[in-house]
Amino acid sequence: MGVFVYLPLVLPLTALPIARLAEQHLHPRSATRLLAAVGTTLALCSTVCLALLMVVGTAQLPGNPLPDGWSDPEVRAAVPYEEKAGIVAIGVLAAVVVACGSAVHHHVRQRVRAARALRSLPEQPSGVAVLPDPEPYAYALPGSPGRVVVSTAMMECLTARERRALVAHERAHLTARHHRHLLATQLAARANPFLLPLRTAVAYSTERWADEAAAQATGDRRAVAGAVGKAALFAHRSPDALPALAAVGPIPRRVAALLDPVPPTRLWPPSSAHVAFAGLVATVGTTMSALSSLNATVTLVRILHAATPL
């Protein structure tokens, strides 16, 4: 197993260049899917290796419930510095479990609140609930079915074209299920802090994805840009909104992107040498992380099987 068990813990650093460049040079739909997939894979690999180190470290603790053969010298020799690294891995993995559990609990609680809010909202064939409220806000509530919620104050802040653009933006969040991408990258960042830039990039790219979907649905990029700017200026988040979907993101960059031509949807050939190199680095890093965690897992399983009396 050797040093391969440690590589997935630091290989997420190889995804940092593509996290920065993807949101600038790729279509937001492609950027969201790519970064979410890379982040999830790297986080899973690093968590697996933490678990392997924990097994080796736990076997060295007196009074542990594991088979005695798991603390044999042959097992300890499989991992360099197994005693210290294993004990540290126990604490780190516990912190990862608590952090991810907290994120999932928060997400489930928000979904329950959203379901309750949906039941209290008036039914409308359009799927848009306009609430009489002096506070301007607009948000998407995922559910079965999802719902777009807009206050009367927000409607009054926008023109008719901008209202259509705002509703199309929020519907795009629901249609593309952006909350799933956001949750995946949030859990990945909780599992490995090196993936925090990917979470930030995905939060931005999902907003840009919804912007582009709204522009395509309305056929008016300037109206969407106006809606984004005004909504950010006047909006106040409702307590029933899911935070991930209520976030407006870096507004000036989004508005500037909407005033530019439609970004290309192709992934190949890359738009620049920088993107190609960053993509290559991320691909190599993700592949190495997967192979290293697989190699470490197979090796340790074989050793533990051989050390455990039948």
ABEGO torsion letter per residue (X at the ends): XEAAAAAAAAAAAAAAAAAAAAAAABBAAAAAAAAAAAAAAAAAAAAAAAAAAAAAAAAABBGBABBAAAABAAAAAABBGAAAAAAAAAAAAAAAAAAAAAAAAAAAAAAAAAAAAAAABBBBAAGBBBBBBABBBBBBBBEOBBBBBBBAAAAAABBAAAAAAAAAAAAAAAAAGAAAAAAAAAAAAAABAAAAAAAAAAAAAAAAAAAAAAAAAAGBAAAAAAAAAAAAAABBBBAABBAAAABAEBAAAAAAAAABBBBBABAOBBABAAAAAAAAAAAAAAAAAAAAAAAAAAAAAAAAAAABBX
